[in-house]
Amino acid sequence: MENGRKVQGEVYTIISGTDRVNSHSRIVAEIYREVLFSKGIHPLFFSMENFNPLKDEEAFKKAQDELLVPATKFVFVIPEYNGSYPGVLKAMIDWTDPRKVWYYKKALLTGVSTGRAGNLRGMDHLADTLNFMRMTVHYNKLPISSVDHLLDADGHLDEVTMSVIDKQVEEFIIF
């Protein structure tokens, strides 16, 4: 540990949990990448844009081996789909080797929605799934509600939300 921060031996992977192109989730996941970079952490990045784990087994295996297996900590940015999280993310999780990818690792969850709940229910559903796979989910699950109003034309979040993300990430680093 360095200044109360775990740094050595940890590998972070950010997962943008939707296959939709240019989604709010992707934009917010990129913001998490920038925040981690600012703290000296160079995360791996797994965007599920145009990704179908059921169709392209080779691409999926490569993503699993290069982006998921090495991670010790995951940052999930997930949109709200029908009161939960996207089916493509569930399919990806189901097609992984849970012992190699998920067991005994840590996760940070951020929900994104254009509505007012910030995907609270979806984060709880995902947390239940991850807990079943022996993962520890950080207690500070961040719902980002009305994301379409918080992002400016250049894809930057407002100052208050950025401050909350920064605090959440700081907590996750020492988690």
Secondary structure, DSSP 8 states (H G I E B T S, - for coil): -BTTB--TT--EEEEE----TT-HHHHHHHHHHHHHHHTT---EEEE-TT--TTT-HHHHHHHIIIIITT-SEEEEEEE-BTTB--HHHHHHHHHS-HHHHTTT-EEEEEEE-SSSSTTHHHHHHHHHHHHHTT-EE-S--EEE-SHHHHB-TTS-B-HHHHHHHHHHHHHHHH-
